[in-house]
């Protein structure tokens, strides 16, 4: 359902940016929610490249992100372009991520 909601989430981010300084905002994506933050930040990176004066967010945090590792590596620079700090937390012992890896054909999450 992430792809169905990413457009609305991007609109939400744009609205928040009109109400607050992005340099004061931290986005946290946990588990599958990290996919939503990931997609939104990759889209926003295109806007930042076109408008270099756009402010970065204070921090982007991914916690036990249920995202395919190789896919994330391909666009990780675009993701991190959006934040002054980018943090990624994960546990190799997370049962949900191991199950997700199995369900997704063995691809690391």
Buried (B, 14 or more C-beta within 10 A) or exposed (E): EBEEEBEEBBEEBEEEBEEEEBEEBEBBBBBBBBBBBBBBBBBBBEEBEEEEEBBBBBBBBBBBBBBBBEEBEEBBEBBBBBBBEBEBEBEEEBEEBEEBBEEEEEEBB
